[in-house]
């Protein structure tokens, strides 16, 4: 059975809707967890939350590959 992916256009880039929602969920969970569970006083929870978002970016980048294809015309440089 072939599964048809629902692709959407966001700011000129193509993304799979399901992967976009999953990536947003990962970012929300890690960002809020870093902020709430930080054991230090202000302003360190902000830095812990931002660190969680950076980790979420890396995880999402590994799990979900780009959907775009770049095609070059004959005679164009790469």
N, C-alpha and C positions, 0 to 999 in steps of 0.2 A: 504494500500500500504506500503510495507516495504522499508525503505530507507537504502541502503547499505552504510556504512561508509567507507571512504577511509583512512585506517590506514597506517602510515609511521613509519619507524624506524629512530630515531635520537639519536646518541650516546648510543645505546643499550637500549633505552626506546621507548615505543610505544605511538604514539600520533595520534589523529584525525586531518587530514589536515585542515579542516574547523575551528576547535577550535584553532589550532595553529596560523592560520592567524588572527583570531579574537583576540587572546591574544596578538599577536605582534602589532596589531592596537591599542588596549587599552593601551599598554605600550608606544607606540610612541606618542599617543595623550596626555596622562597624563605627560610623561616625558618632552616633548617639551613645553607643556603648563606651567608646573612648572618653566621651565627655562626662557621662554619668559615673563611670567606675574609676575615674582618676582619683588617686588617694591624696593628692596635694591640694593646697589652697589656691585661690585665684592668682594669677591668670593661667595656671598650668592645665586646668581642664580644657581650655580652648586649644592648647597645643596637643593634648592627648586626642581630642576629637579630630583635629586636622591630621594627625598621624594616622588615625583610623581611616580617614578618607583617602589618604595617600596609599595605604595598604589595600583599600577597596579598589582603587584605580588599578593597581598592579594585578589584583586577582581578576578583575573584570577583563583586563587586557589579555591575560593568559587564557581565560575561559572562552571569550567571545572574539572571534577573528573578524576583520573587516569584510564587508560584503561587496565592496567596489572592485571593479576591474578597470585597469588602465590600459588603453590600447594606443599604440603609437602608429602614426601614419608613415608611410614610406618617405624617407628623407628628413624626418624630424630627429633631433638628438634626444637622448634620454636624459 
